[in-house]
Amino acid sequence: MTHRQRSPAISVLMAVYNTDRYVAQAVESILNQTFTDFELIAIDDGSTDRSLKVLQSYAAQDPRIRLLSRENRGIPQTRNELLSLARGEFLAVMDSDDIALPDRLQNQITFLRQHPEVLWLGGAFELIDAQGRRITLIPLPQDDRAIKDRLRQGQTSFLHPTAMLRRSGVIQVGGYDESLPLAEDLDLWLKLAAIGAVANLPQTVVQYRLHGNSICDRHQGLSPKEVQIALERAWKKGLIAEKPQATIVCGWRPEPNPTSRYQFLLKYGWWAFNHRQRGTALFYGTQAIVQNPWSRESWKLLICAALKPFPKPSPQPECP
């Protein structure tokens, strides 16, 4: 029986749209996993850059890659198509601009095999910028009770591209809702949380890339009805204590105005300094001075990044 004829343990699902700058790193981070019993299913969703050519070069070299390409249909439709093609017992979501740590698949499948009640497993993640500079580590609540207690307060505790899911559970709840193009991942997470347990690993599983063309950046500050619908469904199921008012909030991204962007230059710089990333802290300190040379905060960041010893390790920022 050939590799393509049997069912792998894990199907890694990657939707790709115009990420030719990053997609090679994303693919290689999966191909270099310590756990090797997987298939990587990639759908090029009508990219207009070189993403498809990059994917084709990797697919020609590794039989574990299954590649499809077609016109642009959007994220929810692409994710459901990936789901329909998957053969693995477990589904690992992988964004085409992120980097999976080498033991991500091994750590997650080990946990899920030991905890059959868990339907969605995420993990801690490290923020990196467009150039791959490390900014900080963001841990998340780990056990089902802590996550759902936070959910009942209207706060989510997941990052979709860290997720490994049980395919049976995703099929049971109907997959991604294609009518919610800005909240299909949130809706799926809430549906799975309603029928089973969810968890996050304490280990870092991905490096999550911040760049201006990401979905969260493009929709920063909006209050779409899709998010409201997803949260109201959870409220009706008793997962959320009060009827929520939805907003898309990415707590590690600026809003599209100069004041917010300047504040986030400072935030990234201090996060990097506390994360012992002096080069990154120096970069953001310099950028803060360029944007606001008369601010004492800009110079304080740059001077600390250049001269001060690192602080003692302390709790890292959490996803809001």
Order of alpha helices (4+ residues) and beta strands (2+ residues): beta-alpha-beta-alpha-beta-alpha-beta-beta-alpha-beta-beta-alpha-beta-alpha-alpha-beta-alpha-alpha-alpha-alpha-alpha
